[in-house]
Amino acid sequence: MKRIALTGGIASGKSTVSNYIQSKGIPVIDADQVARDAVAPGMPAYQEIVQTFGPDILLNDKQIDRKKLGSIVFSSQEKLQQLNQITHPRVAQLAAERFVALEEQGHSFVVYEVPLLFENQLQDQFDTTILVSVPLAVQVKRLTQRDPITEEEALARINSQLPLEEKAKLADYIIDNAGTQDQTIDQIERIWSSVFPSDTSPT
């Protein structure tokens, strides 16, 4: 089974690309969803996060308030590192189990949508890497429109990741997602036969 990593910065529009790929029958594992599952109540990482960051990060239903936790860790590199040390091994284990399940189902390809591919030096675990990229101003605009945060908070979140220019040097393919959805899809279709060589064309 060929493994393809799909990455990009915050608010770069990775989901637009992954949704299109999934609509063509290629399974997509969302690292953010795996991360949410890994820190659900009852999971080992959940208790460790609550012990580290305190019960104030919990919602009334005892789920972790991701926005509140995010505001804590994105303002401190040390706290972000603490959170990553708790979650990353658990996320990796859960993702590995899902890869195995898809392979056992007979899939030839799987796409892993993962924001921190290069930051965590995971690229060697994949056959191909695709970067979804947009200019910084577009990232900030989309992020402040999507979440109730200021431009300064948006920049802090963006700057917690490797700059997109650096990611571009490491990626096998780059999709510019600053234009229309049709323009983005055109780019996906141009690289389709190279990324999914034995799969039929998406058009």
C-alpha positions in Angstrom: 0.0 0.0 0.0 1.4 3.4 -1.0 1.3 6.0 1.7 0.9 9.7 0.7 1.3 12.5 3.1 -0.8 15.7 2.6 0.5 18.7 4.6 0.3 22.4 4.7 0.2 25.4 7.1 -2.7 26.4 9.3 -5.6 27.5 7.3 -3.9 26.7 4.0 -6.9 24.6 2.9 -5.7 21.0 3.3 -9.3 19.8 3.7 -10.2 21.1 0.2 -7.6 18.8 -1.3 -8.3 15.9 1.0 -12.0 16.1 0.5 -11.5 15.9 -3.3 -9.1 13.0 -3.0 -11.6 11.2 -0.8 -14.5 11.8 -3.2 -12.5 9.8 -5.8 -12.4 6.7 -3.5 -8.9 7.2 -2.0 -9.1 6.8 1.8 -7.9 9.7 3.9 -6.7 9.5 7.5 -7.0 12.9 9.2 -4.2 13.4 11.8 -6.3 16.0 13.6 -9.1 13.6 14.0 -6.7 10.9 15.2 -5.3 13.4 17.7 -8.9 14.2 18.9 -9.5 10.5 19.3 -6.2 10.0 21.2 -7.1 12.5 23.8 -10.8 11.5 24.3 -11.9 10.8 27.9 -10.7 7.4 28.9 -7.6 7.4 26.7 -4.1 7.5 28.4 -3.1 10.9 26.9 -6.3 12.5 28.3 -5.4 12.0 32.0 -1.8 13.1 31.4 -2.9 16.3 29.6 -5.4 17.2 32.5 -2.7 16.5 35.1 -0.2 18.7 33.2 -2.4 21.7 32.2 -5.1 21.5 34.9 -8.9 20.8 35.0 -9.7 24.3 33.8 -9.1 23.1 30.2 -12.1 20.8 30.4 -15.6 21.5 29.1 -18.7 20.7 31.1 -18.9 17.3 29.5 -15.3 16.6 30.5 -14.0 16.8 26.9 -10.8 18.8 26.5 -11.6 22.4 25.4 -9.2 22.5 22.4 -9.5 26.3 22.0 -8.6 26.9 25.7 -5.7 24.4 25.5 -4.6 25.9 22.2 -4.5 29.4 23.7 -2.2 28.0 26.5 0.3 26.1 24.3 0.5 28.5 21.3 1.7 31.3 23.7 4.5 29.2 25.1 7.0 27.0 23.1 7.8 25.1 26.3 4.1 24.2 26.9 3.6 23.3 23.3 6.5 20.9 23.6 5.0 19.4 26.7 1.7 18.8 24.9 3.5 17.3 21.9 5.5 14.9 24.1 2.3 13.6 25.5 0.2 13.4 22.4 2.6 12.5 19.5 3.5 8.9 20.6 -0.2 8.2 21.2 -1.3 9.7 17.9 1.4 7.8 16.0 0.2 4.5 17.5 -3.4 5.1 16.7 -2.6 6.2 13.1 -0.5 3.1 12.6 -3.4 0.9 13.7 -5.6 2.7 11.1 -3.0 2.2 8.3 -2.9 -1.5 9.1 -6.7 -1.7 9.0 -6.9 0.0 5.5 -4.1 -2.2 4.2 -6.0 -5.3 5.4 -9.1 -4.0 3.6 -7.1 -4.2 0.3 -6.5 -0.5 -0.4 -3.6 0.4 -2.8 -3.3 4.0 -1.5 -3.9 5.9 1.6 -3.5 9.7 2.2 -2.5 10.9 5.7 -3.5 14.6 6.2 -1.0 15.8 8.7 -0.1 19.4 9.6 3.2 18.8 11.3 4.7 16.4 8.8 8.1 18.1 8.4 8.2 19.6 11.9 8.1 16.1 13.3 10.3 14.7 10.5 7.8 12.1 9.5 8.3 12.5 5.7 10.5 9.4 5.4 7.5 7.3 6.5 5.7 8.2 3.2 6.2 7.4 -0.4 5.1 10.8 -1.6 4.5 14.2 0.1 2.1 16.9 -1.1 2.2 20.5 0.3 -0.9 22.7 0.2 0.5 26.3 0.2 -0.9 29.8 0.4 0.7 33.2 1.0 1.0 34.3 4.7 -1.5 37.1 4.3 -4.1 34.6 3.0 -3.3 32.3 6.0 -3.9 35.1 8.5 -7.1 36.3 6.8 -8.6 32.8 6.6 -7.6 32.0 10.2 -9.1 35.2 11.7 -12.3 34.5 9.7 -12.5 30.9 10.8 -11.6 31.4 14.5 -12.5 34.2 16.9 -8.8 35.3 17.2 -6.8 38.5 16.5 -4.2 38.8 13.8 -1.5 38.6 16.5 -2.9 35.3 17.8 -3.2 34.0 14.2 0.5 34.9 13.5 1.5 33.2 16.8 -0.2 30.0 15.7 1.3 30.2 12.2 4.7 30.9 13.5 4.6 27.8 15.8 5.0 25.8 12.6 7.8 25.6 10.0 7.4 28.4 7.4 5.7 27.3 4.2 8.7 28.3 2.2 10.8 25.8 4.1 8.1 23.1 3.7 8.1 23.7 0.0 11.8 22.7 -0.2 11.0 19.3 1.3 7.7 18.4 -0.5 7.5 16.3 -3.6 4.5 18.2 -5.0 3.1 21.7 -4.2 -0.5 22.8 -4.6 -1.1 26.5 -4.6 -4.5 27.0 -2.8 -4.7 30.8 -2.9 -7.1 30.8 -5.9 -10.5 29.3 -6.6 -11.5 25.8 -5.7 -11.6 24.9 -9.4 -8.0 26.1 -9.8 -7.0 23.9 -6.9 -8.7 20.9 -8.3 -7.0 21.5 -11.7 -3.7 21.2 -9.9 -4.7 18.0 -8.2 -5.7 16.5 -11.5 -2.4 17.4 -13.1 -0.4 15.4 -10.5 -3.0 12.6 -10.1 -1.4 10.0 -12.4 2.0 10.6 -10.7 0.7 10.3 -7.1 -1.8 7.5 -7.7 -0.1 5.7 -10.7 -2.3 2.6 -11.0 -5.5 4.4 -10.1 -7.9 5.7 -12.7 -7.9 9.4 -13.6 -10.2 11.5 -11.4 -11.7 13.3 -14.4 
